[in-house]
Amino acid sequence: MTGKFITLEGPEGSGKTTVSKELVKILNEAGYKVLLTREPGGVDIAEQIRNVILDKKNTKMDARTEALLYAAARRQHLVEKVLPALKEGYIVLCDRFVDSSLAYQGVARNLGIDEVYNMNLFAINDVMPDKTLFFDIDYKKGLERIKVNQRETNRLDLEKSDFHKNVYEGYLTICKQYSDRIVKINADQKVEDVVQDALKEIKKIL
C-alpha cells in the first residue's frame, strides 16, 4: 500500500507546527498511520544542515549556497524518512518541502523559481506531494505571532520586512502556478478552525 504525501507551507508564524500536531492526533484517532516530519531536518544529517542554515551567526551566507544546502538536506530526508514511510502506507505530513525553496530562495532571494526548482531536481527525483496546504496569513501578522508567542528566533526571522513580504508574494505566485496541488487554508482564524479546514482538504485524498 502506498501512503499519502502531504506538505504544509506558509510564511513565518503561520501556525503550521501547531496545526500539524493537532492533525496527527485526529488522524491517529481515526485509525491512520501518520508520520509528522519537517524540513530542513527530519534525519540526523539534515538536522545538522538545518542548524547551519538557521544559525543567526551565518548572516553572510549567499543565496545559492543556502538553496543548495536546503536541497541536500531535502534529498537525505526524502530517501531516509519520507519514501520508506510512504511505502509502508503512512500519511506523511511534512512541515515544508520544495515550495519553501521556491518562495524563499527563488523569489525572496531573487534566484528565480525555475532556477531553484532545477537545483532541486536531484533532491526530489520527481517526488511531489499529493497535496500541499498553504497556511495563508499576512506576513506581518505572522511575525507578530512569533513575538507574542516568544518563539526562539532564527536567521530567517531576523530578515527585514521586505524579505518576508517577498516570501509571502512568492507563495501566492506558486499557489497559482501549482493550483492543482496547492490549497489555501485561512490561517488567520482560531486554531481549531484552521485544523478543521486543513482536515477537510486532507480527507479529500484519503
Summary of the structure (lengths in Angstrom):
residues: 206
radius of gyration: 16.0
end to end distance: 12.4
largest distance: 46.8
contacts: 665
relative contact order: 0.21
helix: 55%
strand: 13%
